[in-house]
């Protein structure tokens, strides 16, 4: 099946923009991404366009979402000479109507001056439009300590997930502190260096949104 890049798809928080023909081609799903400001845009004069992910979706019985993310060195801090972790690519493959194993793949790169010395477990989170959590699964294969400076690495997982009811969903990567007493403190969460992905207030890395159609 031909994949159609959804490069001009933007969305407001919890509000997807429908693109004519996408629902028919890719039922039961459509996909959109957010700019750093969280506002929809036609792209003209929007400085976030250069850093927004390019995403595509394909399939009917089984859906595959693939996104590529830009590395913007100018828009990140040095983090005191430590690691600077970027997400370069994400791929999710899953069924919407039944419980199944979601296949995930994340490609990360470390462009910083040092490795991540503190072990952290990353979690894939998917919330519905009301902010209710639908998926929260640890990604034990994702080990940022394996990303030495100047390297990149792909990590893959298979996660058991429930069926997705029609509605809008947001995809997050949560990287909390390993200390149990600080695990749910957003100020202690690790944020990726990609422009437009990290949310300082929530401590979450927001990767995109999708909508499951009836």
C-alpha angles and dihedrals in degrees: 000000000000116000117223114205111230094209097147097046114118131166143196117234107288091356122096125200112229116226115206112253097011095099091051094047098041105026127192094030143049125183137211139170134215131235119229091263093050092235127124116244143180087225099247111132093352111139091197092066092082091059103037117114121255109228138184133186130199140169140054111218090030121027126214121193118188125183133180119203128204125237109228108184093176093060098054136078125240093241091217094297094305131120122317106198120194129185108226102175141006129191125184123182120183148132119251103202104051140034106271146145113280112213113217134185128182126185115202133182130197111212094166131101098255144028127258103265098185116076112234131177115225120214131203109221128187118185129187125236091273091055093253113145114246101168130022113161130159117238102215093174091061104093113169090188087074090063104090116186113291095017137107130202139184122227124192134191141175112220128188108232136174125244117282116237118213111283145081123301135188123214119218138177111214118195107179130183115276091228106096092217091057100034094105097041107108090204089064096049119110114242125203119240096235114119112249097013108084120075111202093195098054099027089229131126107226112210103176147293136259137184127220110212125213 
